[in-house]
Amino acid sequence: MTLSTDRYYAVELHVSAERVSQIRRIVAAHLRYWNLELHIQPVCRGVEELLANVHRHVGDDSRCVVELRWTGRHLTASVADNGPPMPRLVSAGGGGLAIVAALCDSWGTCGTADGKVVWFTRRVEDARNSPCWPRTPPSGRG
C-alpha cells in the first residue's frame, strides 16, 4: 500500500505589513508539522518577499492567497494576487524576485483572470536530511 505524501495549505488574506509576519509564522508552523524544519528559513523568506511585493506594487489591503504544496519530492509556495502588473526579475534590482530565485530550484509567474500567481519550488527529497539551499549547479569546467 502506498500512502500519499501530498500536503496542502492555503490561506486568503488582505496583505498589509503586519500580516506578512503573521503569515511567516503560519508557514513556519506548517513546515514544522510536515517535518520540513530545514526548509523553514528559505521558504518563509521567499513567501515574505512575495507578500512584500504584493504590498509594495499592488497596494495596501490587496487580496491575495498564499498556498503551500508538498508532494513528498517538491515543495511549492505561491502567492496569487489581484494586481495587474506581472513581475519581472530584471526589474527586481537585487531584491524581491532576485532573492526568491536565489532561495529556490525554480520559480515563475502566471497571469490569471483576476491578476497573477508567483510561485517557487524547492526539491525536498527527504524531509529530515535534505539541504537547506539549492545545490550549486556544475560549473561546466573539465
VOPAGU-2260 file (C-alpha; in pm, 1 decimal, decimal comma):
REM VOPAGU-2260
SITE   aa  ch    i         X         Y         Z
SITE  MET   A    0       0,0       0,0       0,0
SITE  THR   A    1     134,6     342,2     -94,9
SITE  LEU   A    2      41,2     637,4     119,3
SITE  SER   A    3      11,4     976,1     -43,1
SITE  THR   A    4     251,2    1232,5      98,3
SITE  ASP   A    5      69,7    1523,8     -64,7
SITE  ARG   A    6      23,8    1806,7     180,0
SITE  TYR   A    7    -162,8    2127,2     100,9
SITE  TYR   A    8    -235,5    2450,7     283,8
SITE  ALA   A    9    -391,8    2775,0     161,0
SITE  VAL   A   10    -491,0    3098,9     327,1
SITE  GLU   A   11    -662,1    3403,5     178,9
SITE  LEU   A   12    -577,2    3741,9     326,3
SITE  HIS   A   13    -566,4    4113,5     268,9
SITE  VAL   A   14    -197,2    4189,8     268,1
SITE  SER   A   15     -51,0    4452,5     497,6
SITE  ALA   A   16     286,6    4497,1     664,7
SITE  GLU   A   17     150,5    4339,3     984,5
SITE  ARG   A   18       3,6    4037,8     804,0
SITE  VAL   A   19     336,7    3947,6     640,8
SITE  SER   A   20     491,6    3849,9     976,0
SITE  GLN   A   21     175,6    3658,1    1075,9
SITE  ILE   A   22     180,8    3457,2     753,7
SITE  ARG   A   23     551,8    3387,3     803,1
SITE  ARG   A   24     473,3    3228,5    1140,8
SITE  ILE   A   25     184,6    3027,6     992,1
SITE  VAL   A   26     401,6    2897,9     705,6
SITE  ALA   A   27     676,0    2802,6     954,7
SITE  ALA   A   28     422,9    2612,5    1166,3
SITE  HIS   A   29     302,0    2412,3     864,9
SITE  LEU   A   30     654,6    2327,1     757,3
SITE  ARG   A   31     732,8    2212,5    1112,5
SITE  TYR   A   32     417,9    1998,5    1113,6
SITE  TRP   A   33     526,7    1841,0     781,8
SITE  ASN   A   34     876,6    1772,1     929,8
SITE  LEU   A   35    1040,8    2018,6     691,1
SITE  GLU   A   36    1231,7    2215,8     954,8
SITE  LEU   A   37    1538,3    2254,0     731,5
SITE  HIS   A   38    1330,0    2449,4     480,9
SITE  ILE   A   39    1158,5    2692,5     718,2
SITE  GLN   A   40    1405,3    2979,5     678,5
SITE  PRO   A   41    1432,9    2984,9     296,5
SITE  VAL   A   42    1063,7    2915,5     230,6
SITE  CYS   A   43     946,2    3173,9     482,2
SITE  ARG   A   44    1191,0    3426,0     337,8
SITE  GLY   A   45    1059,5    3357,1     -13,6
SITE  VAL   A   46     694,1    3389,7      90,0
SITE  GLU   A   47     777,3    3706,1     282,6
SITE  GLU   A   48     937,4    3857,2     -31,1
SITE  LEU   A   49     637,5    3767,1    -247,5
SITE  LEU   A   50     394,6    3920,0       3,7
SITE  ALA   A   51     610,2    4231,4      38,0
SITE  ASN   A   52     599,1    4265,9    -341,3
SITE  VAL   A   53     220,1    4246,9    -338,0
SITE  HIS   A   54     208,4    4509,0     -63,4
SITE  ARG   A   55     457,2    4733,8    -247,0
SITE  HIS   A   56     332,5    4700,4    -604,8
SITE  VAL   A   57     -38,5    4620,5    -576,3
SITE  GLY   A   58    -118,3    4822,3    -264,5
SITE  ASP   A   59    -239,9    4810,7      91,9
SITE  ASP   A   60    -518,8    4567,8     170,6
SITE  SER   A   61    -482,0    4383,8    -160,6
SITE  ARG   A   62    -646,8    4044,2    -157,9
SITE  CYS   A   63    -408,9    3752,9    -206,1
SITE  VAL   A   64    -387,4    3378,2    -149,2
SITE  VAL   A   65     -79,7    3201,1     -12,4
SITE  GLU   A   66     -54,2    2830,4     -94,8
SITE  LEU   A   67     189,5    2560,6      10,6
SITE  ARG   A   68     201,6    2217,7    -151,8
SITE  TRP   A   69     441,0    1937,2     -65,5
SITE  THR   A   70     429,0    1627,3    -283,2
SITE  GLY   A   71     695,1    1435,1     -94,9
SITE  ARG   A   72     957,3    1538,0    -352,3
SITE  HIS   A   73     885,3    1904,7    -419,9
SITE  LEU   A   74     766,6    2189,5    -202,3
SITE  THR   A   75     589,9    2470,5    -386,7
SITE  ALA   A   76     488,8    2803,4    -237,2
SITE  SER   A   77     277,1    3050,5    -431,0
SITE  VAL   A   78     115,2    3387,3    -384,0
SITE  ALA   A   79    -179,2    3486,3    -602,5
SITE  ASP   A   80    -294,1    3847,5    -606,7
SITE  ASN   A   81    -539,6    4069,3    -792,8
SITE  GLY   A   82    -283,0    4316,2    -926,0
SITE  PRO   A   83    -232,4    4358,6   -1299,2
SITE  PRO   A   84     144,6    4413,4   -1332,9
SITE  MET   A   85     341,1    4095,3   -1399,5
SITE  PRO   A   86     666,6    4090,6   -1201,4
SITE  ARG   A   87     997,6    4056,2   -1379,8
SITE  LEU   A   88    1332,4    3950,5   -1241,4
SITE  VAL   A   89    1512,2    4219,8   -1442,8
SITE  SER   A   90    1328,7    4494,7   -1258,0
SITE  ALA   A   91    1390,1    4334,3    -919,1
SITE  GLY   A   92    1716,6    4523,1    -864,8
SITE  GLY   A   93    1862,3    4259,8    -632,2
SITE  GLY   A   94    1557,0    4237,5    -407,5
SITE  GLY   A   95    1219,5    4068,1    -430,3
SITE  LEU   A   96    1231,1    3809,3    -708,1
SITE  ALA   A   97    1611,7    3800,0    -713,2
SITE  ILE   A   98    1601,2    3684,6    -351,1
SITE  VAL   A   99    1327,8    3431,6    -429,6
SITE  ALA   A  100    1529,7    3298,5    -725,4
SITE  ALA   A  101    1833,8    3250,4    -502,3
SITE  LEU   A  102    1630,7    3050,1    -247,1
SITE  CYS   A  103    1468,1    2800,7    -481,3
SITE  ASP   A  104    1522,7    2547,6    -757,4
SITE  SER   A  105    1264,5    2705,1    -990,4
SITE  TRP   A  106    1016,2    2991,4    -991,9
SITE  GLY   A  107     771,3    3152,1   -1226,1
SITE  THR   A  108     468,0    3369,4   -1283,8
SITE  CYS   A  109     133,7    3306,7   -1445,1
SITE  GLY   A  110    -140,7    3550,7   -1537,1
SITE  THR   A  111    -491,2    3470,4   -1412,5
SITE  ALA   A  112    -838,8    3609,4   -1483,0
SITE  ASP   A  113    -809,8    3842,0   -1181,8
SITE  GLY   A  114    -433,4    3905,5   -1156,6
SITE  LYS   A  115    -136,8    3673,9   -1130,2
SITE  VAL   A  116      34,0    3394,7    -938,5
SITE  VAL   A  117     402,7    3395,9    -848,5
SITE  TRP   A  118     543,8    3063,4    -729,7
SITE  PHE   A  119     869,7    2894,6    -634,9
SITE  THR   A  120     964,4    2531,8    -587,5
SITE  ARG   A  121    1229,4    2353,9    -384,0
SITE  ARG   A  122    1335,1    1989,8    -411,0
SITE  VAL   A  123    1258,3    1817,9     -84,4
SITE  GLU   A  124    1352,7    1454,6    -130,8
SITE  ASP   A  125    1394,2    1358,3     231,8
SITE  ALA   A  126    1221,7    1573,2     490,1
SITE  ARG   A  127    1488,7    1530,6     756,6
SITE  ASN   A  128    1810,4    1520,6     552,6
SITE  SER   A  129    1764,5    1749,5     252,5
SITE  PRO   A  130    1990,2    2056,6     217,6
SITE  CYS   A  131    1857,5    2399,9     309,9
SITE  TRP   A  132    1978,6    2573,2      -4,2
SITE  PRO   A  133    1960,0    2471,1    -369,4
SITE  ARG   A  134    2250,3    2265,9    -494,7
SITE  THR   A  135    2520,4    2461,3    -675,8
SITE  PRO   A  136    2495,3    2395,5   -1049,6
SITE  PRO   A  137    2803,3    2237,0   -1210,8
SITE  SER   A  138    3045,7    2494,8   -1346,5
SITE  GLY   A  139    3093,0    2312,1   -1676,1
SITE  ARG   A  140    3470,7    2305,7   -1634,3
SITE  GLY   A  141    3653,3    1982,8   -1717,2
